Amino acid sequence: MKLLRYGPAGQEKPGLLDAGGTVRDLSGVVSELAGEALSPAGLAKLAALDPASLPAIPGSPRLGPPVAGMKNLVCIGLNYADHAAETGAPVPKEPIVFLKSLGALCGPNDDVIIPKNSVKCDWEVELCIIIGSKAKCVSEEAALDHVAGYAVGNDVSEREWQIERGGSWDKGKGCDTFGPVGPWLVTKDEVPDPQNLAMFCDVDGERMQDGSTRTMIFGVRTLVSYVSHMITLHPGDVIFTGTPPGVGLGKKPSPIFLRAGQVMKLGIEGLGEQTQRTIPYEG
């Protein structure tokens, strides 16, 4: 299934995408794509529905983040061997874990705001793991039992703030709109091997990232288990799993960074695509 949330920001309703590409309203079945609705039993209930029996939503509604009610927006740094190489960083011995502010979360096609005084904004296409049931100190063998599915994410980053402003990655990661997720949650039954998915990111039509989850250092099972020993994961929580090479920071001979008025387009095989326009901060 492809589950989504549609409508104006803050007023999204639950929905699904049918086989013909039509958005169908789920609000008569579940109040929100959160909590129990994301559990194995909740997803089985939704999978048993006939999409044709659900109201069709005309046009192309705005899509919000595909899940609600999250408590944690977790990120993994330097988790692709080829990305670590392009930045000159050593391959981590354990996952590097940091958090994005929940305020960074936004819809897959919402505008991305270049923050006030920002000079080094960057893009990062990432596979997102979406948690479906509470996970605390789970084994790698049981980790996927707690996964509802996967989505595309863009871990937008301000590199000066991340690297040059005192050593806390969170500073450059949690700005408003720095966490587009979607367009939908693809349930794990439709993603038999999350470690073999092609992924890309274009900026103004130029291919910047062209990678695969095959080069992840720590895979989905390892990450869910590892994080669950430090942070209790709840339904709707999202784990950004790292990015392949091609980020602006790693461009040679000189880094390239985002400016207002550009367009990012990114996607992952089988999970859909996002498109964001960068706009200046106004406040």
Buried (B, 14 or more C-beta within 10 A) or exposed (E): BBBBBBBEEEEBBBBBBBEEEBBBBBBEBBEBBBBEBBBEEBBEBBEEBEBEEBEEBEEEBBBBBBBBBBEBBBBBBBBBBBBBBBBEEEEBEEBBBBBBBEEBBBBBBBBBBBBEEBEBBBBBBBBBBBBBBBBEEBEBEEBBBBBBBBBBBBBBBBBBBBBEEEEEBEBBBBBBBBBBBBBBBBBBEEBEEBBEBBBBBBBEEEEBBBBBBBBBBBBBBBBBBBBBEEBBBBBBBBBBBBBBBBBBBBBEEEEBBBEBEBEBBBBBEBBBBBBBEBBEEEE
